[in-house]
């Protein structure tokens, strides 16, 4: 395993463990938000799910670099 692969693995593991710890407390957070409004409880879940995928998407974009974005859009 080279250095970049190891760093990516460690970063992904830290992000995943952080979200897993948040997911453990998610039901109690949802109950507290649900006392305010059922829509607030739904919003908590949406933010959690969106955040999980957005973090990994942003990390992937930052690792790719701007040169790959130009190539993917078909411009040179």
Long-range contacts (C-beta under 8 A, 24 or more apart in sequence): 8-63, 11-59, 12-56, 12-59, 15-55, 15-56, 15-59, 19-48, 19-51, 19-52, 19-55, 22-48, 23-48
